[in-house]
Amino acid sequence: MTDAIQIPLTSAGIDSAEKKNRYSDQELANIKKACADFESMFVYELLKTMRATIPKSTLAGSSCGKETYTMLMDQKLAEQISSRGDGMGISKALFDQITMNYVRNIPEEVEK
């Protein structure tokens, strides 16, 4: 009879080889892209919320395309912020959390 094997919850001792055994290269690339996209959307929402706190000026007048231009500019800025270096670190933290190994119990062998 063997004891159950437990894998620790923390990812501190998990190296990339163990992650590769669990996920294919394509799956890791998809997870990484999804995490980067999430960080970009999060940064965009931050920019949009910050911009909403600024009082609207009536000096320059209003243009029908100004809001669209501002939205597109904020989206591109958010993509740039999240793609440079580690970005804000949200993508890396999320990737590490998703690819972390969880406790798995291997059932005991039945003795005959």
Residue pairs with C-beta under 8 A, 6 or more apart in sequence:
1 108
1 109
1 111
2 108
2 109
3 108
4 105
4 106
4 107
4 108
5 104
5 105
5 106
6 103
6 104
6 105
7 101
7 102
7 103
7 104
8 101
8 103
9 100
9 101
9 102
9 103
10 100
11 96
11 97
11 99
11 100
11 101
14 100
14 101
18 101
19 28
19 99
20 28
22 99
22 101
23 31
23 99
28 99
31 95
31 98
31 99
32 91
32 95
35 90
35 91
35 92
35 94
35 95
35 98
36 82
36 83
36 87
36 91
38 90
38 91
38 94
39 82
39 87
39 88
39 90
39 91
39 94
40 78
40 79
40 81
40 82
40 83
41 78
42 88
42 90
43 77
43 78
43 81
43 82
43 87
43 88
44 74
44 75
44 78
46 78
47 74
47 77
47 78
48 71
48 74
51 70
51 74
81 87
81 88
82 88
82 90
82 91
86 92
